[in-house]
Each structure stands twice: as C-alpha cells, then as structure tokens.
Amino acid sequence: MRDVYIIDAVRTPIGRGKEDGALHSVHPVDLLARTLNALVEKAGVDKGQVEDIVTGCVSAHGEQGTNIGRLAGLKARFPQEVPALQLNRFCGSGQQAIHIAAQAFAAGDMEMTIGCGVESMSRVPMGSDGAITDEFRADFPCQLLHQGISAEMIAEKWRVKREELDEFAAQSHCRAAAAQRNGWTRTEIFSLNGLEADEGVRPNPDLSRMRALKPVFRPDGVVTAANSSQISDGAGAVLLASERKVNELGLKPRARIVARSVVGSDPELMLTGPIPATQKALKMAGLKVDDIDAFEINEAFASVPLVWAREIHPPIERLNMQGGAIAHGHPLGGTGAVLMTKLVNILERTGGRYGLQSMCIGFGMATGTIIERVN
C-alpha cells in the first residue's frame, strides 16, 4: 500500500448552532469554501494540484444540498477541473471523507486530494433531510432509536453513573478552555466572522448546576444537555498527498495515515462502534493500545468515550487531551475533519508518535483512523 501523508489541516472555530451563534450568518457553502481556501493557503500549494475534494455532510439538502463540496470548490475559486464528492456516513462523514480521499492513492488514481466536512446546524437542522414514520418502524427488523436513548442504554449496560458523566463533561470544558488559554488551538483554527475560538467552551463549568439538570431522554436517566455534545456550526479540511507528490513539490508532511477502519455494530446500542473500530485499526497497524500517544474519541455523549475506555483500557490521560464535542461542539459532517486537525496538532505539541481517532455513528457504525507524526 502506498503511503498517504497529511500535508496540512485546518478547521473553523466552532460556533453555537443557534440563530445568535457567531457563524449562523455564514452560508454552509461559504463556511466550507473559506475552509478550503485557508487550507491551501496554509499548505502553500496551488489549487490546481488538487485532484478531488471529498466532503462529508449529514443533512445534505436545502443550503447543504446539490453537492456542497462542488459548490464550495467553485466558490473558493478552485479550477473547474477539480471535481468534488459529497457523502453521508452520519457523524463519521468528515472522517470517512478523509478515508476515501486517501484510498484514491492506494488505488493509484490520484496524488493529491482534500478530505473535508461541514455542517451548519443552525441553518439546516439535524434530521430535516428525512423522517422515519411509525409505519416504517413497524416493518423494520430492529428498533430505530434516538441516539440519546442508546446513550442511556450503554450507560446502563456498563453501569456508568450520572456523576461520572457530569465529571467527564466538566473535564471536557476545562481541557478545551486550557487549550484556548495556552494558545494550543491557534495552530489549527483560522479566524472566521470575528470568531477566533470555539464558541461553546465554558472556562469555568459549574458542576453543581450540571448535576441539577433533568435527564433529557428518560425521566430516571443519566443523559442531560450538559453531558451531551453541542449542536454546532463548523468545518474542517485535510490536505493529503502521495510520497511522489511530496517529493515532486518539496512538501513537508505533518503526519502519515497508518490505518483506516470502518465497522458496523449493534444498531440499537448504536454507540459502541468505536470499540471494534479501534480494535480493527490497531490490528491493521500492528500496534497496541499503549503505543497510541493521543486518542480522539468523539464525545457525542459522555457515555461513549467512557464505555469505550472501559473496553479498550487506554492510558486515560491520553483521551481527548484538549476536550471534545461536549465542550467545543459537534457540527455533524464536519467533526471528523475537525478531530483529525486537532489530533495532528496534539501529536506535534506533545511530541507523540501515534494518534487514533474514532467516532460513533447512527444506527450502529464507526470509523477509526491511526496516524503517525512525521516531523
């Protein structure tokens, strides 16, 4: 298999997915177009060198429909010869976009691509691209549950207490705030619409207030708005190149993609997929858990990384070292590229060698990626 290198990666600051959020006024096409421009400018490459733009987007209709990747590429003034693809693997869309962009190299089809993702949840609400009727549910081979119910189910099965969820959520905010305060996110975020840092981060989370919130999905449950990811607006993009292209253009890669995995899992528990996705990626890479220096496990709900950790047994201090989606938000199709951008920067900041990213996905799936820092 030919090596695939991450040349550079950028992301927007993540805005609150509400009408008063800092990025609400930015059209989704512009949100991605400006991210693509920031990426090639930072990497110092000519747009004409890019052979495809693979874009993850979940609610792909309305302002995010009509192949938003192609529209954003044109809006960003990429040459008309640069094509684009839009895909939907739910929350794993941005990460899957990076996978597909990388797989073009393995096939020998391309030498430089972009894997990216975008979601403006304040303008195109989650779930607005379709509906599952009661009649459809009645004739389906398994229950089609809300993810929040699945978050409750895995917390119950693994006996994760409400206190653990709230403490993990508070820690996510504290770690994200520390990353902002120490300037660690400046190398990954570009200023957009006056926003220079993730809007949802709370520097001083009030744990007592978090513990007082009522459960959202079950009256006697443990999942609340505070220990769940935030509805958000944002985008991220990763520039990939083959070794031949690296040598031809004299590029300086930041990381190498070591392994890619995607799995299906129980569609009702739904959120346990990162466990087998991690195990599969580690096996493909010939690595062990202790070899990984930084883990990014998407915080769709606090129960997801906590249950994952109980099965994978990582050095817990390496998990979501700069906080996660509970603090900075989860712009669905964009989060995979956002987390990859974070992971590259965390490895460089800490001097770590290997990083692993995994995301739970609706109706029981998950993506996994292992990267190796190059410099």
Residue pairs with C-beta under 8 A, 6 or more apart in sequence:
1 106
2 105
2 106
2 108
2 242
2 243
3 242
3 243
3 256
3 257
4 102
4 105
4 106
4 240
4 241
4 242
4 256
4 257
5 240
5 241
5 242
5 243
5 246
5 251
5 253
5 254
5 255
5 256
5 257
5 374
6 238
6 239
6 240
6 253
6 254
6 255
6 256
6 257
6 340
6 344
6 371
7 43
7 45
7 239
7 240
7 241
7 246
7 251
7 252
7 253
7 254
8 39
8 42
8 43
8 238
8 239
8 254
9 39
9 188
9 236
9 237
9 238
9 239
9 254
9 337
9 340
9 341
9 344
9 345
10 35
10 38
10 39
10 42
10 188
10 189
10 190
10 236
10 237
10 341
11 35
11 188
11 189
11 190
11 234
11 235
11 236
11 237
11 334
11 337
11 338
11 341
11 342
12 23
12 31
12 34
12 35
12 189
12 190
12 192
12 195
12 234
12 235
12 236
12 334
13 22
13 23
13 189
13 191
13 192
13 195
13 196
13 197
13 198
13 199
13 234
14 198
14 199
14 200
14 232
14 233
14 234
14 328
14 329
14 331
14 338
15 21
15 22
15 23
15 24
15 122
15 193
15 195
15 199
15 232
15 233
15 234
15 329
16 22
16 122
16 199
16 200
16 230
16 231
16 232
16 233
16 329
17 24
17 120
17 121
17 122
17 230
17 231
17 232
17 233
17 329
17 331
18 24
18 122
18 231
19 122
21 122
21 199
21 232
21 233
22 193
22 194
22 195
22 199
23 31
23 120
23 122
23 192
23 193
23 195
23 199
23 233
23 234
24 120
24 122
24 123
24 233
25 193
26 34
26 120
26 192
26 193
26 233
27 63
27 120
27 123
28 57
28 63
28 64
28 68
28 118
28 119
28 120
28 123
28 124
29 63
29 68
29 71
29 72
29 75
30 72
30 75
31 118
31 120
31 192
31 233
31 234
31 235
32 55
32 68
32 69
32 72
32 76
32 116
32 118
32 235
32 237
33 71
33 72
33 73
33 75
33 76
34 76
34 190
34 192
35 116
35 118
35 190
35 235
35 236
35 237
36 53
36 72
36 73
36 76
36 78
36 114
36 116
36 237
37 76
37 77
38 190
38 237
39 114
39 116
39 237
39 238
39 239
40 46
40 47
40 50
40 239
42 190
43 239
43 251
45 112
45 239
45 249
45 251
47 76
47 77
47 78
47 79
47 82
48 78
48 79
48 81
48 82
49 112
49 245
49 249
50 78
50 82
50 112
50 113
50 114
50 239
51 82
51 104
51 110
51 111
51 112
51 113
52 82
52 83
52 84
52 85
52 101
52 104
52 110
52 113
52 114
53 69
53 70
53 72
53 73
53 78
53 82
53 83
53 84
53 85
53 113
53 114
53 116
54 69
54 84
54 85
54 87
54 97
54 98
54 100
54 101
54 113
54 114
54 115
54 116
55 67
55 68
55 69
55 72
55 84
55 85
55 86
55 87
55 97
55 116
55 117
55 118
55 333
56 86
56 87
56 88
56 89
56 92
56 93
56 94
56 95
56 96
56 97
56 115
56 116
56 117
56 118
56 333
56 334
56 336
56 337
57 64
57 68
57 69
57 86
57 87
57 88
57 93
57 117
57 118
57 119
57 332
57 333
57 334
58 88
58 90
58 91
58 93
58 119
58 126
58 129
58 332
58 333
59 119
59 121
59 124
59 125
59 126
59 127
59 128
59 129
59 332
59 333
60 68
60 86
60 88
60 129
60 333
61 124
61 128
61 129
62 123
62 124
62 128
63 120
63 123
63 124
64 118
64 119
64 120
64 124
67 84
67 85
67 86
68 86
68 118
69 84
69 85
69 86
69 116
70 83
70 84
70 86
72 84
72 118
73 82
73 83
73 84
74 80
85 100
87 93
87 96
87 97
87 100
88 333
89 96
89 262
89 361
89 365
89 367
90 332
90 361
90 362
90 363
90 365
91 298
91 300
91 330
91 332
91 335
91 336
91 359
91 360
91 361
91 362
92 262
92 336
92 359
92 361
92 365
92 366
92 367
93 117
93 332
93 333
93 336
94 115
94 116
94 117
94 236
94 333
94 334
94 335
94 336
94 337
94 338
94 339
94 340
95 117
95 336
95 337
95 339
95 340
95 357
95 359
95 367
95 369
96 262
96 336
96 367
97 115
97 116
97 117
97 336
97 337
98 115
98 238
98 240
98 257
98 336
98 337
98 340
98 369
99 115
99 260
99 262
99 367
99 369
100 115
101 113
101 114
101 115
101 238
101 240
102 113
102 115
102 240
102 257
102 260
103 260
104 110
104 113
105 111
105 113
105 240
105 242
110 242
111 241
111 242
111 244
111 245
112 239
112 240
112 241
112 242
112 245
113 239
113 240
114 237
114 238
114 239
114 240
115 237
115 238
115 240
115 337
116 235
116 236
116 237
116 238
116 334
116 337
117 235
117 236
117 237
117 331
117 333
117 334
117 335
117 336
117 337
117 338
118 234
118 235
118 331
118 333
118 334
119 232
119 233
119 234
119 235
119 331
119 332
119 333
119 334
119 335
120 233
120 331
121 231
121 232
121 233
121 331
121 332
122 231
122 233
123 233
126 231
126 332
132 144
136 144
137 143
137 144
142 267
142 268
143 267
143 268
144 267
144 363
145 153
145 268
145 270
146 217
147 270
147 271
147 300
147 301
147 362
148 216
148 217
148 223
148 228
148 301
149 217
149 218
150 268
150 269
150 270
150 271
151 217
151 223
151 228
151 271
151 300
151 301
151 303
151 304
152 215
152 217
152 218
152 221
152 222
152 223
152 303
153 268
153 269
154 160
154 269
154 271
154 272
154 303
154 304
154 307
155 165
155 221
155 222
155 223
155 303
155 307
157 269
157 307
158 303
158 306
158 307
158 310
160 222
160 303
160 306
160 307
161 222
162 211
162 222
163 211
164 302
164 306
165 222
165 223
165 224
165 227
165 301
165 302
165 303
165 306
166 207
166 210
166 211
166 224
166 226
166 227
166 302
167 207
168 227
168 302
168 305
168 306
168 326
169 205
169 210
169 226
169 227
169 302
169 326
170 205
170 207
170 210
171 323
172 299
172 302
172 320
172 323
172 324
172 326
172 327
173 201
173 202
173 203
173 205
173 323
173 326
173 327
174 203
174 205
174 323
175 320
175 321
175 322
175 323
175 327
176 198
176 201
176 322
176 323
176 324
176 327
176 328
177 201
177 202
177 203
177 204
177 323
177 327
178 184
178 322
179 185
179 322
179 323
180 197
180 198
180 201
180 203
181 203
184 322
184 345
184 349
185 197
185 198
185 322
185 345
187 345
187 348
188 341
188 342
188 344
188 345
189 196
189 197
189 198
198 327
198 328
198 329
199 329
200 230
200 232
200 327
200 328
200 329
201 323
201 327
201 328
202 327
209 226
210 224
210 226
210 227
213 224
213 225
213 226
214 224
215 221
215 222
215 223
215 224
216 223
216 224
216 225
216 228
217 223
222 303
223 301
223 303
226 326
227 301
227 302
227 303
227 326
228 300
228 301
228 302
228 326
229 298
229 299
229 300
229 301
229 324
229 325
229 326
229 329
229 330
230 325
230 326
230 327
230 328
230 329
230 330
231 329
231 330
232 325
232 328
232 329
232 330
232 331
233 331
234 329
234 331
234 334
234 335
234 338
235 331
235 334
235 337
235 338
236 334
236 335
236 336
236 337
236 338
236 339
236 340
236 341
237 337
238 337
238 340
238 341
240 257
241 249
241 251
241 253
245 251
246 253
252 375
253 374
253 375
254 344
254 348
254 373
254 374
254 375
255 344
255 347
255 355
255 371
255 372
255 373
255 374
256 371
256 372
256 374
257 369
257 370
257 371
258 285
258 287
258 354
258 370
258 371
258 372
259 281
259 282
259 284
259 285
259 368
259 369
259 370
260 281
260 284
260 367
260 368
260 369
261 277
261 280
261 281
261 284
261 367
261 368
261 369
262 277
262 365
262 366
262 367
262 368
263 273
263 276
263 277
263 280
263 365
263 366
263 368
264 273
264 364
264 365
265 272
265 273
265 275
265 276
265 364
265 365
265 366
266 272
266 364
267 363
267 364
268 364
269 364
270 360
270 362
270 363
270 364
271 300
271 301
271 303
271 304
271 307
271 360
272 307
272 308
272 360
272 364
273 358
273 360
273 361
273 364
273 365
273 366
274 297
274 298
274 304
274 308
274 358
274 359
274 360
274 366
274 368
275 307
275 308
275 311
275 312
275 366
276 366
277 358
277 366
277 367
277 368
278 308
278 312
278 356
278 358
278 368
279 312
280 368
281 356
281 358
281 368
281 369
281 370
282 288
282 289
282 292
282 356
282 370
284 370
285 354
285 370
287 354
287 370
289 312
289 313
289 314
290 315
291 353
291 354
292 314
292 318
292 354
292 355
292 356
292 370
293 318
293 347
293 350
293 352
293 353
293 354
293 355
294 318
294 321
294 343
294 346
294 347
294 350
294 352
294 354
294 355
294 356
295 314
295 318
295 319
295 320
295 355
295 356
295 357
295 358
296 320
296 324
296 339
296 340
296 342
296 343
296 346
296 355
296 356
296 357
296 358
297 304
297 305
297 308
297 309
297 319
297 320
297 324
297 357
297 358
297 359
298 304
298 305
298 324
298 325
298 330
298 335
298 339
298 358
298 359
298 360
299 305
299 320
299 324
299 325
299 326
299 327
299 330
300 325
300 330
300 359
300 360
302 326
304 360
305 319
305 320
305 324
308 358
309 316
309 319
321 346
321 350
322 342
322 346
325 335
328 338
331 338
335 359
336 357
336 359
336 367
339 357
339 359
340 357
340 369
340 371
343 355
343 357
343 371
344 355
344 371
344 373
346 352
346 355
347 353
347 354
347 355
347 371
347 373
348 373
348 375
352 373
353 372
353 373
354 370
354 371
354 372
354 373
355 370
355 371
355 372
355 373
356 368
356 369
356 370
356 371
357 367
357 368
357 369
357 371
358 366
358 367
358 368
358 369
359 366
359 367
360 366
361 367
